[in-house]
Amino acid sequence: MTLTRTTCPYCGVGCGVLAGADGTIKGDPDHPANFGRLCSKGAALGETIDLDGRLLNPMIHGKRADWDTALDLVADTFSAAIAQHGPDSVAFYASGQLLTEDYYVANKLMKGFIGSANIDTNSRLCMASSVAGHKRAFGTDTVPGTYEDLEQADLIVLVGSNLAWCHPVLHQRIAAAKEARPAMRVVNIDPRRTATSDLADMHLSITPDGDVALFNGLLAHLADTAHIDAAFTDAHISGLADTLAAARTTDVSDTGLPADVLNAFFTLWAETKKVVTVYSQGVNQSQSGTDKVNAILNCHLATGRIGKPGCGPFSVTGQPNAMGGREVGGLSNMLANHLEIDNPDHRAAVQEFWNSPTICTTAGLKAVDLFQACADGKIKALWVMSTNPAVSMPDADGVAAAIANVPFVVTSDMIEATDTNALAHVLLPAAGWGEKDGTVTNSERRVSRQRSFLPIPSEARPDWRIVSDVATRMGFGDAFAYQKPADIFAEYVALDTALSPFPRDLDLSIFADADYANLIPTQWPRNGHRFFADGAFYHPDGKARMISVTAPKLTKPRLALNTGRTRDQWHTMTRTGKSPRLGAHLAEPYVEIHPTDAAELGAVPGAVIEVQSLYGTALLRALITNRTPKGQLFAPMHWTRQRTTTGTINSLTAPVVDPVSGQPSLKAGAVTAQVYPAAWYGFLACRDHPKAQTPYAAISRTNTGWQVELAGRDIPNDWEAEAQKIAGLHGANVSVQRDPASGTTRVALVQDGEIAALLFVAPRPVVIARSAIIAAIGTDTPSLDALAGRHAANLPDPGATVCACFNVGRNTLISAISAGAGSVTALGAATCAGTNCGSCKPELKALIAEASIPMAAE
């Protein structure tokens, strides 16, 4: 099988992948982002490339249509809206899942030919505060760091970043560097104790949004202990005095950290020359996100710890091409190639190059404002590309209603059934990862190719072609006559050359003569170049600006909700949800809750918790743990209305944004919680896609079909009929076991001599060997044996999956520990757990600790 060099479609690390049409997936040992490493999600990519659930042909009002009819309708409707209501009456909402070529074409159509800047992207939810902070400090959106800095630093400070779960390969690189240089120190700043904390020498359990107070306090300490680099600041920095004065007014007790912990952190940072501060969504997704970014940058600028190996602030992005989108102007307040919409010279230069009839003159609507405009009736035509805002946006229920209010909605997507697609009038089938060609830019500015290794199925088309086809029908064919992605990339590079008179960080000259087909992973502006090494920045005076920031006044609700990700899932699970092993680790929406809070609520392990905000309600499985502080809840954002009846977490989050960046504050919001008064709990395994409509239902793929976790307040009169309804198996042969003493019921549905579904119901959370139940589906196991809930031939129950890479369960690990595997290394040798991506190592250590076995030396 020929393997194709391509790039992973998940996070912004940008790992190289060797992929085959048979589903073979290997890490690319020659890619400088990962050197062959993959996380659990990347390793499972081969399980996600099937056509199940794919959108394979255009649809108009739920009915199949041909491309010409669909494209004509899109072009005519957008053109009519523009003619009647003006260019700002239409909008595009794009995605960091798009390739740079797709992004470029969409941005060009909206800003240079329609004449509006109403194109924003889900990257607004990811890194807009970093963009704003960079521009305020540096004069341009420059990410100065490289991955090598992580290995060269003597101190790595991780702020609002669960790197072990969200950017696992970078976490592996740091772990390997720390093992090679034990003197390296790692500090983890996060309200929760996460898997990343396991690597840290110091964990600062900061108050949510206490980051500005922390870094203002650090800046004051640096000044008080003579750690300001006067020579550097005098020559290259403006604003030090005012920024320091503002920092000195900060009350560091707002961090929620004890004085001795603060002093230890301040001293460590001040006295370590080579410091890298890595920050992610815990910084960006905040009402004070931009100020948090600048508070971090201030400390690096004041000490000259920037532009040097092993030094600097480093924003790590959440999506594979968030950086590429920034480069081509995919955000509504940016122009192509790092130029500014509000600069008339910039606009004129881009318009001249594009030879376009118009150009946007003002910034467009940012994501939250864009969907508010939909709700207000101002947007007459909306095109959503490769994303699912009805789930991923804050106030997701309100956003869904806003989309439904738009007279004409078109989506281009590779999956047919999504929450957003359900609201669209036209669905356009897009090519997916493995089928399309183009480029992406990772968090360290490295451009890599995504290459096709699969044929484009049925009638699907690449996004750049879909947009170009619509542009042609709108009368702009000459400017969108691309034949292949290489044509678009060449134009993008040529535009950068034409813009060379404008001082910018973006310099694509290294790609001017690039062999697109054989392009190797390449950093701009050129490999080895280090931004700011010469102290030159991009403000007109050539200096960086320290920005005076004030710590926000914090209110402490009785319960605050923090949202995030799980280890093995990605965004709204349209891709990762296809992999049974990725779903086996945490198969349902859950909420982490501190034992004290759980006791006050009367919640026991496995109970369902009803969490409410001003915007909505979610039912979530209780995960009682001291990893999350008292008074704070944590819940992941992956589950959609396709996967759960009431577990869409952004139904709870508020549409509150940072006033500078427009990025939503998804990390902290006031909620209330109570135990959901379930009269029954259930677990169903079935062969076919289930149709669960119970108040609590969470659907996940398995190796033999599907599983559903269930709960409800009203007990059905007929469990046999309920099982057939959920499993969609009316007419199947039914076997039932009832235990009146315990109140449990077990139902087996048999079709064509095979177990088609098994339902287990109890008045308390169901405790049963789920892997055994799942394994029985599709077999000719006798019903009574299947209902016993044991593995065939009395094989041991492996328990809940801990290591997704090798499908190693909790019980298997406990047995290995009991047999003497007293270290993570020994567990790996015995079971393979932890020997691939390493993301499960913290859980392995916890299991060893739970077993009361002293941790052996590694």
N, C-alpha and C positions, 0 to 999 in steps of 0.2 A: 504494500500500500504506500503510495506516494504521500509524503507529509508536506504540507504547505506552511511556510513561515507567515504567521499573522500575529495579531495583537488581541489580548483578552478584551471583551466588551464590558467588563464590570468597572471597578473603581479607577481612580486617576493614577494609580501606580504605573499602569501601562505595560503589563508583563507580556513578554514574547511567548508565543504558543506555537507548537508544531501540531497541526491538525490534519486529520484524514477524513475522507468521506464516510468511512466505516465507523466513525465516532472515536477513533483513536485521538487522544489528547496527551501531549507531553509539554513540559516546560522547555522553552528554547534556551539551551545552555549558553548561546552566544549573545543573547539580548542583554544589554547593560542595565536594564531595569530590574531583572530578576535572576539572571544567570541560571535559568533552569528551574527555579522555585515556582510553585503554584500554590494558591490557597485551596481550600475545600471547594469553593464555588468554581474556580478556574479548572480544577481537576475534573469536575463533573460536567464540563461543557458538552461533552459527547452525548450526555443523556438528555440534552435540551434541543437537539437539532432536528427532531422529528416534525412531522407536519400536523400533529394532533392540535386542534384548536386554531390552526392558521387561517387567516383571511387570505383567500386565494383568488378572488375575483372582485371587481367593483360591485358595490351594493348601493342602491338608491331606495330610500324608505323601506329598507329591509328586504328588497328584492334584487336578484342578480341583474347586473347591467353590463353593457360592453364599455370598454375604455372611452371610445369617442363620445358616447352619450354622457358618461360621468364627467369627463374633462370639459366638455362643452357647457354642462350645467354649472360646474364650479367657476369656470372663466366668465360665463355670462352673468352669473349671480354676483360675483365680486365686482365685475365691471359696472353693473347696474347700480349697486350700492354706492360705489365711488361717484358715479355720475349724479346720483340723486342726493347723496348725503355728504359727499366729500371723502377724501382718502382716509381721514381718521375714523371713518365709520367701519373700517375693516381691520382685522388683526390676525397675526400669526402667533401661535404659542409653540415654541420649538423645544429641543431637548439636547442635553449633553450626550445622548445616545446617537445623535446624528454624526456623520463623518464631516470633516472640515469642508469637503466639497459640497455636501448637502447644505450645510450651514451658509456657505458663501453664496450659493445660488438663491436661497430663500431671503437672505439679507439684502442681496442686490435687487431682487424683485420688489421687496417692500419699500426699501429706502430710496432706491434710485429710479424706479419706474412707476410704482404706485404713488410714491412721494410722501409716505408716512413712516414714522419710526415705531409704529405699533407692532413690533416684533420683539417679544421677550421669550424667555426660556426657563425651563425648570432649574437651570444653573443659578437663577436668581435665588432659589431656595438653598443653594449650596455654598456659593463663594462670593456673592455680591459685596459683602462687607469687606472681604479681603481686597477686592478690586478698589473699592472706595478708599480704604486705608492706605493702600499702596500709592494711589494717585495723590492723596493729600501729602504723603511723606516724601515720595520719590519724584513726583511730577508725571509719572506714568505707571501703568499696571505691570510692574516688574516683579516676578518671583525670582529672587537672587540665588536661591539655594540649589544644590544638587544632591543626589542621593549619596554620593561619596562623602559629603559633609557629615552625614549621620555616622559614618564609620570613622571619621577623623576627629570628631568632637570628643572633648573630655567630659562634657556635661550635656545631656539632652533633656530638655524640659518639654514635656508633653502636656499641652493645655487643651482641655475639652476634646480629647482625641482618644477614643478607645481603639488604638492602633491594632491591637491583637485581633480584633474582630472586623474592623472596617478597612484596614490596610495591612492585611496579615504579612505580606511579603516584606514590607518595610519593617515590620516588627521583627521578622526573622533576621533581617540584615542587622538590626540593632542588637538583637540577642547574640548573634554570632560575633559581632564586634566586641560586645561586653565580655563574652567568654574568652576571646583572644586577649583582651586588655581589661582585666578585672578592676583596674583603677578607674575605669569609666564609670560615671554616675548617671543615673536616670531618675528624674523627678516626674511624677504623674499628678497632674492637677485636675481633679474631677470630683464633683459631689459624691459620685458613686465609687465604690471599690469595684473595679472591673477586671477583666482578664489581663488588661495591660498593666494594672497595678502589681501583678505578680512579678514583673520584670524590674519594678522600680525600687530604688533604695529609699525613696521617700514618697509617701502618698499624702497630698494635701486635699483633704475633703472640704473644699471651699463651698461657701454659700453660693447658690445659683446667682449668677450675675455679679459676683464679687471680684471678678477678674481685674476691672479697672482699679479698684482699691488696692489689689495685690501688687500690680505692676507700678502704680503710682508710688506705693510704699517702697518698692524696690528702687525706683529712680531716686527717691529722697535718700535712701540708705546709700546708694552709690555716691551721691554728692557728699553726704556726711562722712563717708569713709575714704574720700579722696580717690575714688575709682572712676571719675569722669575723665575721659581722654581729652584734655584741654587742647592739645595740638590739633587733633582731628576735628573737634567741634568748632574751634576758631576758624579753621580753613574751609570746612565743608558743611557746616550745619547752621541753620538759623532757627531762632525760637527757643533756645535752651533756657534762657532766664525765665521767660513767661511760663514755659511748660513746667519747670522745676517749682516755680511759685505755686502753680495750681496743684502740683503733686503734694506739696507740703501741707495743703489744706485737707488732705484726705485722712479720714479716720480708718486706719487699717483694721479696726475691729469689725468693719463691715465685711471683711473676708470670712468671718466666722472661725478664724483659726487662732489657736493660742499663741501668745507672744513668743514662747520658746520655739515653736514650730516656724513662725515667721522669721525669727532671727536666724535660725539654722538655714532656711532657704535663702534668705538675703545674703548671708555670709558665703554660702556655697556658690551662688551665682556671681557675686562680686569677685571672689578670689579665684575663679576658674576662667582662664583666658579664652579657651575655645568652647563657646556655648552655642548650641543650636536650639532654638525654641520652635517646636513643631506645634501647629495649632490647626484645629478643624472645626467641626460644626458646633461644638460647645462654645466656641468663641463667636463664630459667624452668625449662628441662628439665634440672635438676641436683639432686643430693642436697643441695646447699646453696643451692637456688634462692631460697628466701625470704630467707635472709641476704644473698644477692647483691643482691636488690631493696632491702633496707633499707640496705645499704652505699651504694648509689647515692642513695637518698632522703636519707640522713644528710648527704651533701655539699650537696645542694640546700637542705635545711633549715638547715644551719649557716651558709650564706651568704645566706639569704633569697632565693635564686634560685628562687622558686616563686610562683605567683599573679600573675605579671607577664607582659606580652607578650614573646615570644621567650625565655622562661625555663621551666625545669621538667623533671621526669622524665616520660617518655612511654612507656607500655607500648603497643606495637602488637600487636593480636591476629591470630591466624592464620586465624580462620573468620569468615564473614559475619555471624553472629549470636551470637558468643561473649559479647558485651556484653549483648544482649537476654536471653540465658540467665541471666547474672549478675543482671539486674534482677528477673526473676520467680522467682528462687530455684532455678534448675535444678541447682545443685550440692547434693550430699547434706548439706553442713554449713551451708546457708543456708535461710532462710525467704523467702517471697515479699516482693518490694518492699524489698530491702535490710534486712530484719529478721533477728533472731537466733533460732535454734531454742532455745538454752538460756536465753532470757529468757522467763519465764512470762507477763509482761504482753504481750509481742509475740505469743506463741502464742495467748493468749486473744483478742486483738484480731482476729487473722486468722481464728480459728475462728468468732468472732461474725459477722464479715462474710460468711464463706462459709456460715454456718449449717450447719456440718458436724458430723457425729456424733462426730468424734474429731479429734485433731491429734497429729502426731508430737511426741515429748518429748525425743528425743535425736538427735544427728547420725546419718546413715545411713552406709553403707559407701561409701568412696571407690573409684575405679575398680579399682585393683590389688587392694584388699581384697575388692571385690565379686566379682571373678572367682576369687579364692582361695576365697571362700565357696562359689562354684559348684563348684569342685574338691573341696571338703570335704563336699559334699552338703547344705549348709545352705540353699541356694536351691532351692526346689521349682518355681518358675515364673519365667521371665525373659522380658522384652519388650525387644528391641533396636530402636531407632527411628532410621532414617536414618543408620546408621554401620556400620562393618565391623571390629569389635574383634578378630576372628580374624587380622587383618593389622596393624592399627594399634597394638594394645597391645604393651607389652614382653613378652618371652617368648611370642611369638605362637603358637608351637606348643603351649605349655602352656595358653594361653588357649583355643585351639581345643579342646583336650582337656577343659578345664573346662566349656565350653559344652556339649560333647557329653555331659557327666555330668549335666546338669540334666534332670529328668524331663519338663519341658514348656518349650519355647522357641518364642516367636513373634517374628517380625520384621515390621516395616512398612518397605517399601523400594520404590523405583521400578525397580530392576534385579533381574532374577530370579537370575542366576548370580553370586553372590558367595561368598567363603569362609565368611562367617557364615551366609548363607542355606542353604548346603549342610548346616548342622548343625541347622536349625530344623524343628519339627514343623508349624508353620503360617506361611505367608507371606501378608501382607496388602498389596495393591497400593496404593501411595501416589502422589499427584499430585506432579509435579516442577516445577522452575523453569520459568516460562512458563505453567504451568497453574494455579497456586495463587495466592491473594491473602493478604497480610498485611504485617507490618512487620519490619524488622531494625534493629539499632542498631550503628553502626560504632565504630571505635576512639576517635573524638572525641565520643562520646555523641550522635551525630546519628541520629535515627530517620527512616528512609525507607521508602517503600512498595515491596514487590514486588507487581507487578500481573500478572494473567494476560493473555496475548495469544494463547493456544492453548486449544482445547477440552481438557477432561480426557478422556484416551483410555479407551475400553472401560469397565471396571468400577473403575478407580482412584478413590480418594477422598482428600481432603486429610487430613493427619495429625490436625488438631484434631477433625475429624468422626469419624475412626476411634476416637480415644480417647474421645470423648463417647458414641459408640455402645456401646462396651464398658462405660463407666461407667453408662449407662442400664440395661444388662442386669445389672449388679451391684446394682441397686436405688437408684441415685443420680440418676435421670432429671431430677428437678426442678432440680437444681443444674447440669446439663449440657445444658440445653435450648436451646443456641445454634443460631441459624439461619444465621449468617454470621460471618466473622472480625470485622467491626465490632462485633458484640455482645460478643465476648471482649475486644477492645481497650478498649471502654467500661467493662467491669467492672474491668479491670486499672487503668485510670485512676481509677475510683471507689474502688477499694481503697486506692490511694495517698492519696486525699483523706481517707478514713476513718482512715488511719494518721497524719495530719498532727500529732497531739499528740506523736509520737515524733520527736525530732530526728534527721534523716537528710539525706544529700546528695540522695537521689532525690526529685525534685519534678516531678511530671507535670502540674501544674496548667495548664501551657501548652496541654495537649491536652484540657482539660475540655470545650470547645465546638468541638473540631476537626471539620472536614468530612473524615471518613475517606476518602471516595472521592477527594477532591482534595487530600489531605494532601501538603504540600510538605516536603522534607527539613528537619527541625527539631531543633535541639539542646535537650536539657534541661539545667538547669532552665528557661532561656530563652536565646534567641540573644543572644550578647554577654556573658553572665554569665561571670565568671572566678572559679573556685573559689580560695579562700584569699587573695584579694586583700586582704582585711581582716585577715588573720592569724588568722581563726577556724577552728578545726578541730572534730572531732566526738568527741573524748574528753570525759568528763564535765567536766574543768577547762577545756575550750575550747582546749587546747594540743595541738600535735603532739608526738609522742614520738620522739626519736632512740633507736635500738635498738642496744645493744652487740652486735657480732657478731665472731666469731673466725674467722680464715681456717682452712679445713679442712686437716688434714694430708694432703698429696698423696702418693700412691704413683704411680710412673711405670712402667707395664708396658712390656715390650719393644715391643708394638704396642697402640695405643689406637684404638678405632673411634668416629668422630663421624658421626652420621646427620643428614640434612636433606632438602632438596627440590631439584628441578631447576627450570629456568627455565619450562618450558612444560607441566608436569604438576601435577595437583592431587590431593592425598590418595591414594586407592587407584585412581585413574584410571577410575572408572566413568563419569565424564563426559568428561574431557579425552582419555581413551583412544579416544574415538570419532573424534577429529579427526586425519586423516592428517598434516596439516602440523605439528601439535603433537608428534606422535610422531617426526617426521623429524629433529629436532635431536639427541636422545639416545634411541635406540630400544630400548635394552636396559639391564638393571641393570648398574651398573659400580661400580668402586671406584677412587678416586683414590689413587695411591701415589707416594711420593717416589722419584726416580730411584735414590738410594742403596739404599733398601729393595728396590726392584725388582731391582737388580743382585744384592743379597745373596740374593734368592729365585730368581734366574735367570729373571725374568719379562721378556718382550719385549712391545712394544706389540701389543695385541690378544689376548694370552694370557688364559686363564681362570684366575682366582685362587680357591682354596678358602679361605674365611674361616670360622674356627670359634670358638665360645665355649663356656662351660659349658652353654648353653641350646640350641644348634643349629648348623647349618652352612648356608652360602650359597655358591653359585658365581656369581662376578661377573667381568665383563670388565675387564681391567686398563686404566686410564687413567693413564699414567705422566706425572706433572707435578710441578713444583716449587711449585705453588700450595699443596700441603699439606705441612706440615713433616715432617721425618724422624721416624720412629717413630709417625706418625699416619696412619690411613686415613680416608677419607670415602666414604660411600655413601648414596644417596638411598633414601627409604622407600616409594616409590610402587608397586613391583611386587608383585603378588598371585600367589597360586597359580593364578589364572585366566590369568595372563599369562606366568608363568615356572615352570619345574619346581622350581628351587632358588634363587630370587633374592629371597625374602621377607626383607627386612633385619631386621625385628623378631623373626625367629626367633633372632637373635643377642643382642638387648638384654636386660638384666637387669631383673627386677621390683623394682628398688631405688628408693625414693621419698624425697623430702624429708620429714623428720619433721613439719614444721609444715603444709605444704600438701597432702601426699599426691601431689604431681606426680612422675611417673617421671623418673629420670635417664637420658634417652635420648641425651645428647650425648657421653658418654664411657664406654667400657667396655673391658675387657681382651679381646683376641682373639689368635689365632695365624693365620698365613697361610702358604700354600704354593701353588706352581704346580700346577694341576690337570693330571694327566698325560694330556691328551687325545691320542688316536691320530688323530683326525680333527676337522675343523671344517667347517661347512656354512652355506650361505645358501639359503633357499627363499622364492620368491615364488609366491603361489597366489591363485586366485579365491575359494575358499570358506574358511570358518574352519578352520584347520589343527588337527590332532590330534597334536601333538608330545609324545612321552613320553621323549625322550632325556634323559640326565643334565643337560645344559645346553640349555635352550630358552627363547627370549625372543620373544614374539609381539607384533606391532604392526600397527595398521591402515595401509593404504596407499590411494592414490587408485584403485587397481584391485583391491583385495581385502585381502590380508594378506601380511606377511613374517615369517620366522622365522630367528633366528640360532641355530645349533646347534653342539654339540660332544659328543663321547663318547669313552670309553676303548675300547669294543669296536667293531670295524669290522663293519658288517652284511655278510652274505654276498651280498646282492642289492640294489644301490642302486636299481634300477628298482622293486622291490617296496617298498623303504623310502620312496621318493618318493611312491608311490601311497598308502601307509599314512598318511603325515603329511598329505598333501594331501586325503585322503579321496576319491580318484579311482580306485578299482579298476575296471579295464576300459578305461581311457583308452589311446589310442595312445601308444606310447613311442618316443622317439628318444634314443640314448645316444652320448656322445663320451667316450673314455677316452684318457689320456696316461700310459702306464706309466712313462715317464721321470720325470715330475713327481709321479706318484701322484694326479692329479686326475681327477675324473669329473664329467660334466655330463649332466643328464637333463631332457628336455622331455616334458611330458604334454599331449597334444592331445585335445580333446573338442569334437565338433560343429564341426570345422574351425578352432577357436581355441586359442591357447595357454592352458591352464588352470593349469599349474604349471611352474616351472623350479627345479631343484636344482643347486647348485654345491658340490662337495666337494673338500677338499684336506687334506694332512697338516699344514698350517700355517693360521693365520687367513686366511680368504678375502679376497683383495683383488680387487675387481671393481666395475664401474660399477653400483652397486645401483639407481640411478634408471632406468638403461636396462632392467634386468631387470624392474623393477616396471612400467615403461611397456609392456612387451611383453604382459603378461597381458591376456587378453580380446581380443587382436587376431589377425588371420590371418597374422601374420608367419611365414614359413617356419621350421621348427624349427632348421635349421642357422644361420640368421641370428640367431634368438633366443639360441641357445647361444653365439654369438660374444660376447655381452655388450656389444654396442655399441648406441647409439641409432640409430633408423631415420634414413635419409638422412644418416648420419654427423654428426648434430647433436652438439655438444660435451656432454660429461658435466658437469652443474652441480656435482657433488660433494655431500658431506654438507651438509645444511641448516644454515646459520648464522642467517639471519634468518627466523624462522617466520612473521612477519606477511606477508611478501611472497614466501616460498619461494625465497630467494636462497641458492645453494649456495657452498661454499668455492671451487670452481674458477672459478666466475663472478666471484667477488670478486678472486681472484688475477689473473685476466685483466684486470680493470678497474684493479687496482693497477699491473700491468705497463704498462698503457696510459697511466699518468700520474695516476691517482687516488691521491694521496699523503696524503689526510686523510680523516677520517671524513665530513666534509661532502661532499667530492668523491666518495667512494664512494656516499654516499646519492644524490647527483645522478645518478650513472651507473647505479645498480642499484636504488634505493629502499631498500636495506638501512639499517636504523637510523633511518628517518624516521617510524616510527609509535611503538611503545612504547619504543624506545631501549635495550631490555635487551641487545641484541647488540653495542652500541657497544664494550665492552671487548674482545670477540673481533675486531671490525673493527680496532681499534688493534693488537692482537696480530698480526694478519695483515700489517698494514703493516710492523710491526717485523720480522717473520720474512722479509719480502721485502727487507730491508736497504735500504729506501728511507727517507730522513730524513722524519720526520713533518712535513707542511706545517702552517703556522699555520692555525688554524680561523678 
